[in-house]
Amino acid sequence: MNKTGKLFYVIIMLFSASIQAKEVYATFVVYAERTASLAFNYSGTVKSYNVGIMSKVKKDDVLAELISDDLIATLNVSKVAMKYAEIDYERYKILLGKGLINVAQFDKYALQYDTIKARIEVENAIFNKTILRAPFDGVITKRMIEVGDVVSGQMLRTAFEIQSEHQRILVVEFDQKYNRDVKIGDHFIYHVDGDSKEYTGSAYKIYPATNSENRKIAVQVLAHDLKVGLFGEGKFITSTNGSGAVRLTTNSSEQ
């Protein structure tokens, strides 16, 4: 009677003699992943604003506008001139094709058309400076303008401050004597001051230089939904050889 069977050999290598697990104490401060101070790059008077503190915005949402009636009027005049310059351009293009005018005569109207088209692009660029837009998805944390305020493109004044809504970065610091122990990917177990809840993360970036004032090394750890400015403490779980991997080997045979 033939019997067929499969035998699986599982060999788990822990290297417990060579791996020395360490807990490295560290403190941290919570920062927004992205933050920006927004200002008008143009001089004028604030016409309106559409957001306030804690307003959620999407990239390119209009936050505020300056009074721009003069720019709009100038742009409208240029658009009218553009309309008739284009008509002349197309008319003389046909005449050139029929040989009724020479290239020099046609070039005069082509230049006029291209000049007005370029002028409209410049005027649009200037007009767009009167509109302040959100540079990324986020939440407004400060509003520092009112309707009627005068702003200057030469002396920039912050109108809003914005930060990422959910994404946070913990800037974690630990003693420089552990500089060879903590590595990217090492687990970080922490809690925020005044909160008993335990959070976990991992080392995302390690700063290339030691802080000479406190002799500490900084590491970034990604987090979510914590209030910016909070601080806390925790510990990195690390090992001297940087590897806590378990190797699994499977063999099979038939009899």
MONOR-V429467 format. One record per run of one state. SS is the DSSP state (hx for helix, st for strand, lp for the rest). FROM is the first residue (numbers start at 0). LEN is the number of residues. If there is no record, write none. Layout:
# MONOR-V429467
SS&FROM&LEN  SS&FROM&LEN
This chain:
# MONOR-V429467
lp&0&12  st&12&1  lp&13&7  st&20&12  lp&32&2  st&34&4  lp&38&5  st&43&6  lp&49&6  st&55&2  lp&57&4  st&61&5  lp&66&2  hx&68&29  lp&97&5  hx&102&26  lp&128&2  st&130&3  lp&133&4  st&137&6  lp&143&6  st&149&2  lp&151&8  st&159&4  lp&163&3  st&166&9  hx&175&3  lp&178&8  st&186&6  lp&192&6  st&198&8  lp&206&4  st&210&1  lp&211&4  st&215&9  lp&224&6  st&230&9  lp&239&7  st&246&1  lp&247&8
